[in-house]
Amino acid sequence: MQTDENDTGTSTEALTVRVEQGTVRGYAAGSVFAWKGVPYASAGQARRFRSALPAPGWDGELDCREFGPIAPQAKAMQVPMDPRMVQDEDCLSLNVWAARPDGEPRPVMVWIHGGAYCVGASSQTVYDGRRLAEAGDLIVVTVNYRLGVFGFVDLSSFGEGFESNIGLRDQIAALEWVRDNIAAFGGDPGNVTVFGESSGAGSVTTLMTSPRAEGLFHRAIAQSAPATSVYGTERAAAVAARFLELAGVGPGGAAQLLDRPFEELTRIGDKLLDEVVTTVPGTLAMAPVVDRDLVPRYPVAAFQKGFAHRIPLIIGTNRDEASIFRLTRSPIMPVTADTVNQMFTAIASDHPDLPPTKIADIISAYPDFAKSTGAMAVSRDAAFRMPCLWIADAHSRHSPTWVYRFDHATPMLRAARVGAGHATELPYVFGNFGTLNVDPSFWLGGRKTALEVAGRVQRRWLAFARHGVPAALDASKHWARYTEETRSTLLIDKSDTLASDPDRGLRAAWGNEVMGFS
């Protein structure tokens, strides 16, 4: 370890740390240091549709001032991104925020970003880990992994050398790097919390059922996990076959894709994405696959059968998940009665043993189903809320489990009918408000309250990472563990409240049998 000081000699600007591959040079960020763009594995075109290799070593110091390239990704779904970020298949890097490594090893939090498995990056400003690392005196790691057709199209049935679940394999490689190297930054490899949102949370719940990931993390937080959006090999092969067809190659010509420019394949992925979500609302074009190897079982079923890793878990959803999809006109979630009915028709076709009245019973639990508010509520519960509760019920039978519902919304978000929409909790978790180019969140006020809510959320998440219990360590409401008897749920708003089974009626209508696509 080596430090450089500025001209005054009073504050440290740079800090070098030795990892397995070589020396990395990080830079001061507030009271911590940030190492950005640290390679954890090697992919690129040579490893297209295959597991990554270990990152090669280097001589001298690797300057880690800037983020690494982002994964090639869909243009059909835009997320806030620094325009200077470049796309490259060799994108497997991570970022570390940590104080000077001294004293007792610190807990580690590893973030897996969301984006429907086809967009996003660890370099998005909202995921800057500085404030969280400072607030908790711990280490925050954020990870890039392969997305879209490069990460979640399964070509394994179309030729030798192709592998399934590439994006998940990347995430496991990153967690292995953390296990092997985080001690150099002052981190405790025996106290790692993995957390994520949306498809990042879906990755978390899937990794919790993967034998290959066992022991790589010791606690988990899943924010709005689409846990049932994991599909079988037959459906995955059909999607892959359509991808080959759109690329103009037959089932025996998959190897031709190895020489195509990644930009071309990304454009084809956009067509595939649009086609799948339009044809079968409520499904994703690209998602994890039950390959009987890395992912041996459907994750929610694995939880229910007791096969998930027995570690403490926080899991929850936002009250108005679907609203943002209506606002942005995104086809990813059905938000009208017609498209929700399309989704249910497809589910019924996929599950011929489903009782004929089951879907009618569910719809009858939403009196305003014909309106957009009711349709969005059904979509919210199908994609997020019910999978959350199915997992919580199962996991709580043997491991500490806490369930939340994020209800808070600023006056502007309420006025815009977004409310506590999908992903609106992210600034509260990381403490990074105002990260959009034009952020209307506080146009009608509410900043003071939002900061207070954020403080409570962060204290709970950080206490969970350090001690395995999400206590706010102040006068905040005690968060009781979730059990099937009490179904205690923390409702996060201007003030936190603890409710017993707040979604009782809807939960009863859906029942305990998992409804999703195979």
FENPE-V739315 format. One record per residue. N is the residue number from 1. RES is the residue in one small letter. PSI is psi in whole degrees, 0 to 359 (none if undefined). BURIAL is I if it has 9 or more other ideal C-beta (glycine too) atoms within 8 Angstrom, else O. D_FIRST is the distance of its C-alpha to the first C-alpha in Angstrom with 2 decimals. Layout:
# FENPE-V739315
<<N;RES;PSI;BURIAL;D_FIRST> <N;RES;PSI;BURIAL;D_FIRST>>
This chain:
# FENPE-V739315
<<1;m;134;O;0.00> <2;q;143;O;3.80> <3;t;152;I;6.95> <4;d;147;O;10.49> <5;e;158;I;13.59> <6;n;184;O;17.10> <7;d;332;O;20.12> <8;t;342;O;20.91> <9;g;14;O;17.63> <10;t;337;O;18.02> <11;s;141;O;16.14> <12;t;132;I;12.76> <13;e;325;O;13.48> <14;a;152;I;10.43> <15;l;127;I;6.97> <16;t;142;I;5.23> <17;v;143;I;4.91> <18;r;121;O;6.74> <19;v;180;I;10.31> <20;e;325;O;13.50> <21;q;340;O;14.59> <22;g;198;I;11.71> <23;t;135;I;8.75> <24;v;138;I;9.55> <25;r;116;I;9.47> <26;g;170;I;10.85> <27;y;150;I;13.04> <28;a;136;I;14.45> <29;a;97;O;17.48> <30;g;230;O;19.31> <31;s;6;O;17.41> <32;v;181;I;14.95> <33;f;153;I;12.83> <34;a;129;I;14.39> <35;w;114;I;13.44> <36;k;146;I;16.92> <37;g;34;I;18.62> <38;v;120;I;16.24> <39;p;130;I;18.68> <40;y;345;I;19.44> <41;a;171;I;22.63> <42;s;125;I;24.93> <43;a;256;I;28.42> <44;g;180;I;30.43> <45;q;328;O;34.11> <46;a;338;O;33.80> <47;r;25;I;33.00> <48;r;131;I;35.42> <49;f;22;I;37.00> <50;r;161;I;34.89> <51;s;148;O;31.78> <52;a;161;I;28.51> <53;l;162;O;26.70> <54;p;147;O;23.07> <55;a;135;I;20.83> <56;p;157;O;20.63> <57;g;173;O;17.52> <58;w;158;O;16.58> <59;d;153;O;15.62> <60;g;201;O;13.25> <61;e;137;O;11.44> <62;l;117;I;13.40> <63;d;122;O;14.15> <64;c;50;I;14.65> <65;r;328;O;16.76> <66;e;151;O;19.99> <67;f;154;I;21.42> <68;g;174;I;22.55> <69;p;153;I;26.29> <70;i;161;I;28.43> <71;a;142;I;30.72> <72;p;136;I;34.26> <73;q;166;I;36.37> <74;a;140;I;39.80> <75;k;348;O;41.28> <76;a;338;O;44.02> <77;m;111;I;41.68> <78;q;135;O;39.81> <79;v;153;O;36.80> <80;p;120;O;35.11> <81;m;142;I;32.57> <82;d;123;O;30.95> <83;p;345;O;33.37> <84;r;348;O;30.60> <85;m;133;I;29.37> <86;v;149;O;30.56> <87;q;141;I;31.73> <88;d;141;I;30.69> <89;e;331;I;31.18> <90;d;76;O;27.68> <91;c;8;I;26.34> <92;l;86;I;24.23> <93;s;165;I;21.04> <94;l;169;I;19.53> <95;n;142;I;17.79> <96;v;131;I;15.38> <97;w;123;I;15.60> <98;a;149;I;13.47> <99;a;172;I;12.77> <100;r;130;I;9.64> <101;p;101;I;9.10> <102;d;160;O;11.15> <103;g;207;O;14.65> <104;e;144;O;16.64> <105;p;141;O;15.62> <106;r;152;I;17.07> <107;p;159;I;19.88> <108;v;135;I;19.49> <109;m;123;I;22.14> <110;v;119;I;22.69> <111;w;131;I;25.23> <112;i;114;I;27.82> <113;h;159;I;29.77> <114;g;188;I;33.55> <115;g;37;I;36.11> <116;a;27;I;38.88> <117;y;12;I;36.75> <118;c;353;I;37.43> <119;v;168;I;35.59> <120;g;167;I;32.43> <121;a;156;I;28.72> <122;s;345;I;25.45> <123;s;0;I;25.29> <124;q;137;I;28.44> <125;t;327;I;27.95> <126;v;338;I;29.32> <127;y;9;I;26.43> <128;d;125;I;23.70> <129;g;4;I;21.61> <130;r;307;I;20.44> <131;r;322;I;23.42> <132;l;318;I;23.44> <133;a;320;I;19.79> <134;e;315;I;20.51> <135;a;326;I;23.86> <136;g;358;I;22.81> <137;d;51;O;19.39> <138;l;186;I;18.46> <139;i;132;I;16.87> <140;v;131;I;19.15> <141;v;132;I;19.20> <142;t;145;I;22.01> <143;v;136;I;23.33> <144;n;146;I;25.55> <145;y;162;I;28.14> <146;r;143;I;31.30> <147;l;171;I;34.33> <148;g;223;I;38.08> <149;v;334;I;39.79> <150;f;338;I;36.55> <151;g;334;I;35.24> <152;f;22;I;38.37> <153;v;129;I;41.42> <154;d;102;I;42.30> <155;l;13;I;43.75> <156;s;339;O;43.51> <157;s;7;O;47.31> <158;f;18;I;47.87> <159;g;159;O;46.46> <160;e;144;O;44.25> <161;g;343;O;40.52> <162;f;142;I;40.48> <163;e;162;I;38.60> <164;s;161;I;38.96> <165;n;47;I;36.61> <166;i;317;I;34.03> <167;g;319;I;32.38> <168;l;322;I;32.07> <169;r;322;I;30.66> <170;d;315;I;27.94> <171;q;320;I;27.16> <172;i;320;I;27.01> <173;a;322;I;24.65> <174;a;318;I;22.30> <175;l;325;I;22.65> <176;e;321;I;21.97> <177;w;317;I;18.71> <178;v;313;I;17.82> <179;r;318;I;18.98> <180;d;341;O;16.89> <181;n;344;I;13.54> <182;i;338;I;13.52> <183;a;330;I;12.23> <184;a;337;I;8.64> <185;f;5;I;9.38> <186;g;12;I;11.11> <187;g;160;I;14.38> <188;d;105;I;17.29> <189;p;349;I;18.68> <190;g;5;O;21.88> <191;n;78;I;22.51> <192;v;126;I;22.69> <193;t;124;I;25.37> <194;v;133;I;26.59> <195;f;153;I;28.64> <196;g;170;I;30.63> <197;e;144;I;33.77> <198;s;235;I;36.88> <199;s;336;I;36.23> <200;g;321;I;32.64> <201;a;325;I;34.28> <202;g;323;I;36.72> <203;s;319;I;33.82> <204;v;310;I;32.59> <205;t;328;I;36.08> <206;t;316;I;36.49> <207;l;330;I;33.20> <208;m;347;I;34.40> <209;t;5;I;37.28> <210;s;119;I;35.48> <211;p;328;O;35.07> <212;r;335;O;32.23> <213;a;355;I;30.13> <214;e;134;O;30.94> <215;g;350;O;28.06> <216;l;341;I;25.50> <217;f;156;I;26.05> <218;h;350;O;27.62> <219;r;160;I;29.19> <220;a;145;I;30.64> <221;i;123;I;31.96> <222;a;110;I;34.53> <223;q;110;I;35.78> <224;s;58;I;39.05> <225;a;123;I;38.75> <226;p;68;I;41.50> <227;a;340;I;41.40> <228;t;357;I;44.75> <229;s;59;I;43.79> <230;v;126;I;42.99> <231;y;163;I;45.74> <232;g;170;I;47.49> <233;t;328;I;47.56> <234;e;314;O;51.03> <235;r;320;I;50.13> <236;a;320;I;46.85> <237;a;324;I;48.85> <238;a;318;O;51.37> <239;v;317;I;48.73> <240;a;321;I;47.18> <241;a;321;I;50.70> <242;r;323;I;51.31> <243;f;315;I;48.06> <244;l;321;I;49.33> <245;e;316;O;52.70> <246;l;332;I;51.29> <247;a;354;I;49.35> <248;g;24;O;52.65> <249;v;152;I;52.00> <250;g;176;O;53.77> <251;p;331;O;52.38> <252;g;2;O;52.15> <253;g;20;O;50.34> <254;a;329;I;46.98> <255;a;337;O;45.28> <256;q;336;I;46.43> <257;l;343;I;43.88> <258;l;338;O;41.05> <259;d;357;O;42.06> <260;r;148;I;42.77> <261;p;141;O;40.57> <262;f;331;I;38.43> <263;e;322;O;40.02> <264;e;316;O;43.41> <265;l;328;I;42.42> <266;t;319;I;40.87> <267;r;320;I;44.22> <268;i;322;I;46.07> <269;g;324;I;43.83> <270;d;318;I;44.95> <271;k;317;I;48.55> <272;l;315;I;47.90> <273;l;310;I;46.25> <274;d;320;I;49.19> <275;e;316;I;51.74> <276;v;312;I;50.46> <277;v;336;I;49.97> <278;t;321;O;53.35> <279;t;318;O;55.21> <280;v;85;I;53.82> <281;p;143;I;52.56> <282;g;359;I;49.93> <283;t;160;I;48.22> <284;l;146;I;45.15> <285;a;321;I;45.38> <286;m;126;I;41.97> <287;a;169;I;40.52> <288;p;156;I;39.33> <289;v;139;I;41.92> <290;v;89;I;43.17> <291;d;3;I;42.70> <292;r;14;O;43.24> <293;d;273;O;39.94> <294;l;320;I;36.80> <295;v;93;I;39.03> <296;p;338;I;41.83> <297;r;161;I;43.76> <298;y;127;I;44.39> <299;p;313;I;41.68> <300;v;320;I;44.09> <301;a;323;I;46.42> <302;a;318;I;43.57> <303;f;314;I;42.78> <304;q;334;I;46.48> <305;k;4;O;46.81> <306;g;19;O;43.88> <307;f;358;O;41.55> <308;a;153;I;38.62> <309;h;135;O;35.45> <310;r;80;O;36.21> <311;i;158;I;33.49> <312;p;143;I;33.86> <313;l;132;I;34.80> <314;i;130;I;35.39> <315;i;143;I;37.71> <316;g;179;I;39.84> <317;t;174;I;41.44> <318;n;148;I;42.57> <319;r;324;I;46.19> <320;d;48;I;47.08> <321;e;315;I;44.97> <322;a;347;I;47.50> <323;s;324;I;48.25> <324;i;331;I;45.54> <325;f;326;I;46.94> <326;r;316;I;50.38> <327;l;318;I;49.08> <328;t;0;O;47.24> <329;r;33;O;50.03> <330;s;135;O;47.56> <331;p;0;O;49.42> <332;i;323;O;46.63> <333;m;137;I;48.46> <334;p;132;I;52.25> <335;v;13;I;53.34> <336;t;161;O;57.13> <337;a;321;I;59.76> <338;d;312;O;60.62> <339;t;327;I;57.14> <340;v;320;I;56.52> <341;n;322;O;59.84> <342;q;316;I;58.73> <343;m;313;I;55.63> <344;f;324;I;57.80> <345;t;318;O;60.26> <346;a;320;I;57.53> <347;i;317;I;56.19> <348;a;321;I;59.76> <349;s;325;O;60.20> <350;d;339;O;56.95> <351;h;78;I;58.13> <352;p;342;O;61.85> <353;d;3;O;61.97> <354;l;131;I;61.06> <355;p;138;O;63.96> <356;p;335;O;66.00> <357;t;357;O;65.84> <358;k;310;I;62.11> <359;i;321;I;61.06> <360;a;322;O;64.04> <361;d;320;I;63.08> <362;i;311;I;59.57> <363;i;324;I;60.86> <364;s;343;O;63.46> <365;a;355;I;60.70> <366;y;90;I;59.83> <367;p;330;O;62.99> <368;d;33;O;61.80> <369;f;325;I;60.70> <370;a;340;O;62.90> <371;k;163;O;60.91> <372;s;326;O;57.43> <373;t;318;O;56.05> <374;g;317;I;57.39> <375;a;319;I;56.35> <376;m;326;I;52.78> <377;a;319;I;52.77> <378;v;313;I;53.85> <379;s;317;I;51.21> <380;r;313;I;48.52> <381;d;325;I;49.60> <382;a;318;I;49.96> <383;a;323;I;46.52> <384;f;304;I;44.41> <385;r;313;I;46.14> <386;m;316;I;48.08> <387;p;322;I;45.29> <388;c;313;I;43.15> <389;l;324;I;45.93> <390;w;317;I;46.72> <391;i;315;I;43.14> <392;a;315;I;43.01> <393;d;312;I;46.32> <394;a;314;I;45.24> <395;h;327;I;41.70> <396;s;346;I;42.87> <397;r;337;O;45.13> <398;h;348;O;42.30> <399;s;150;I;39.01> <400;p;128;I;38.13> <401;t;136;I;38.93> <402;w;137;I;39.06> <403;v;139;I;40.95> <404;y;162;I;40.95> <405;r;121;I;42.92> <406;f;111;I;41.45> <407;d;351;I;44.50> <408;h;139;I;43.19> <409;a;142;I;44.13> <410;t;162;I;44.34> <411;p;322;O;47.89> <412;m;318;I;47.40> <413;l;327;I;46.29> <414;r;317;I;49.28> <415;a;327;O;51.61> <416;a;3;O;50.38> <417;r;29;O;51.09> <418;v;319;I;47.52> <419;g;218;I;46.89> <420;a;70;I;43.99> <421;g;174;I;43.70> <422;h;129;I;41.34> <423;a;359;I;37.70> <424;t;348;I;38.64> <425;e;348;I;36.48> <426;l;313;I;33.21> <427;p;333;I;32.66> <428;y;325;I;33.37> <429;v;315;I;30.68> <430;f;348;I;27.90> <431;g;22;I;29.35> <432;n;89;I;29.70> <433;f;158;I;33.31> <434;g;33;O;34.82> <435;t;353;I;32.75> <436;l;153;O;35.90> <437;n;315;O;37.36> <438;v;105;O;40.48> <439;d;109;I;39.92> <440;p;4;O;43.24> <441;s;320;I;41.96> <442;f;21;I;42.71> <443;w;333;O;45.67> <444;l;23;O;47.91> <445;g;192;O;45.51> <446;g;3;I;43.76> <447;r;316;I;40.26> <448;k;314;O;40.26> <449;t;318;I;41.35> <450;a;320;I;38.89> <451;l;324;I;35.98> <452;e;317;I;37.38> <453;v;316;I;37.70> <454;a;319;I;34.16> <455;g;317;O;32.90> <456;r;316;I;34.80> <457;v;312;I;33.69> <458;q;318;I;30.00> <459;r;321;I;30.41> <460;r;313;I;32.21> <461;w;318;I;29.80> <462;l;320;I;26.78> <463;a;322;I;28.72> <464;f;316;I;29.63> <465;a;326;I;26.04> <466;r;317;I;25.11> <467;h;350;O;28.40> <468;g;9;O;30.47> <469;v;126;O;33.14> <470;p;55;I;33.50> <471;a;138;I;34.61> <472;a;350;I;34.23> <473;l;34;O;33.75> <474;d;206;O;36.28> <475;a;11;O;40.01> <476;s;162;I;39.82> <477;k;134;I;42.17> <478;h;136;O;41.37> <479;w;102;I;40.56> <480;a;150;O;42.54> <481;r;150;O;41.73> <482;y;132;I;43.77> <483;t;163;O;46.51> <484;e;339;O;49.50> <485;e;317;O;51.76> <486;t;327;O;50.28> <487;r;45;I;48.26> <488;s;127;I;46.49> <489;t;128;I;44.84> <490;l;119;I;42.83> <491;l;112;I;44.30> <492;i;115;I;41.68> <493;d;205;I;43.47> <494;k;320;O;44.02> <495;s;146;O;44.11> <496;d;141;I;43.16> <497;t;152;O;46.05> <498;l;120;I;46.33> <499;a;148;O;49.09> <500;s;112;O;50.67> <501;d;58;I;51.09> <502;p;340;O;51.28> <503;d;34;I;52.05> <504;r;309;O;54.69> <505;g;315;O;57.46> <506;l;320;I;55.45> <507;r;318;I;53.64> <508;a;322;O;57.05> <509;a;321;I;58.38> <510;w;325;I;55.60> <511;g;188;O;55.71> <512;n;352;O;53.25> <513;e;126;O;53.83> <514;v;130;I;51.10> <515;m;118;I;52.41> <516;g;185;I;50.46> <517;f;139;I;50.70> <518;s;none;I;50.37>>
